[in-house]
């Protein structure tokens, strides 16, 4: 019966505009702010039953008025047309929930988006789950069972900032230490082709309109920070700087420790250790220690330094710490892929004495021939004194002396001349117009040795001939002495005969 009263009251309200305010379900005047007030009835246990329509039936309403209210039985929601009659937009009326246009008067201590029971929370777009929050607080984007506090699946993460940040864009804090995994960043890739990478990308301009980088632009850094003297400081870092003009990839990378640049790789791929502008593929400011063992000390190893032992003289120093071995320096010149053995070295500097030696074992020599013209070759050599120029260039056969040329007065041979006499002692360049000749003075030694031997043989022959001559001379001298003695005897005899003859003449007279 009361339903009829309510319907009658609504009909009366619609048909009789003279009734300014209507109250249904209880006696008394309606609320002053309401045109229609519906109460819960005398027992306050009744409600307002809206038109119940399916989504299809709702959409079939012709020109629904803005503010038209229905209950959608398809979605089980109270819906209001917040659009226009021509273009209706059906909005769900929240019940103690979050409005799509925002809420007012909320208290973060009591108002929240989520569940109050042990159930997960799902956020959907296009009726497909986009974000899943598990009951224990793990957030999955694109995944329904995240394994960590935040897990992204089938997508990436981008952080965009148009103005400088007051703090880090990503900040991992491991407060309390613990496991070695607490603050690790790990990239795992699987498949037939993988390329795990960390990229630092830098450009001028904006993300929407990037502009080429210019010389001096920093393009990336990796900082290692420690707390010292009550504050944080970068104790080590890796820095990359762009050096080109916006059209070339020229760049430089520096590695620093203890706030000092330890290594630099420049735009020419030259590597400098302890120096910021290396001029060769590897330039070291300090000594280089080469060792076989792990524990580096001066008890066993090879040290290459410059002007360290005798400071200021500009000498290259090659130091061998022989440890418990015999020591020495061994040199090899091998084809690529050939291993070094104790039998294929080309030279050796002996320990203690420093004697420079070459491999000369007769067992590795064939086609051995005796030199027969040593003295002839020596006589054909032309030893000279000359001014030797240390600073020189040669191009197309023309030699020029540089500004830093140093001249030393010395003696030796002229390579081109010596090549005609002892070609084995001269290294003839492949391109004589642009390369210089070299002389191996040690190779001349066998020729000199043979010349001395030949000369000594001649001396021995002359000595033998001289001995014969001396013997002949002694015999001749003996003969002369005999002849002289005989002559003396003859003279004495003649003298004696002459005296006797004179006496006899006197007597006869």
Beta strands, then each sheet from edge to edge (+ up, - down):
strand 1: 22-24
strand 2: 36-38
strand 3: 52-53
strand 4: 69-72
strand 5: 77-81
strand 6: 90-92
strand 7: 121-125
strand 8: 128-133
strand 9: 139-141
strand 10: 150-152
strand 11: 204-205
strand 12: 210-211
strand 13: 218-228
strand 14: 231-242
strand 15: 251-257
strand 16: 260-265
strand 17: 271-273
strand 18: 282-284
strand 19: 288-290
strand 20: 301-306
strand 21: 316-321
strand 22: 329-331
strand 23: 347-349
strand 24: 356-358
strand 25: 384-389
strand 26: 392-395
strand 27: 398-401
strand 28: 407-412
strand 29: 426-427
strand 30: 438-439
sheet 1: 1+ 2+
sheet 2: 3+ 4+ 5- 6+
sheet 3: 7+ 8- 9+ 10+
sheet 4: 11+ 12-
sheet 5: 13+ 14- 15+ 16- 17+ 18+
sheet 6: 19+ 20- 21+
sheet 7: 22+ 23- 24+
sheet 8: 25+ 28-
sheet 9: 26+ 27-
sheet 10: 29+ 30-
end
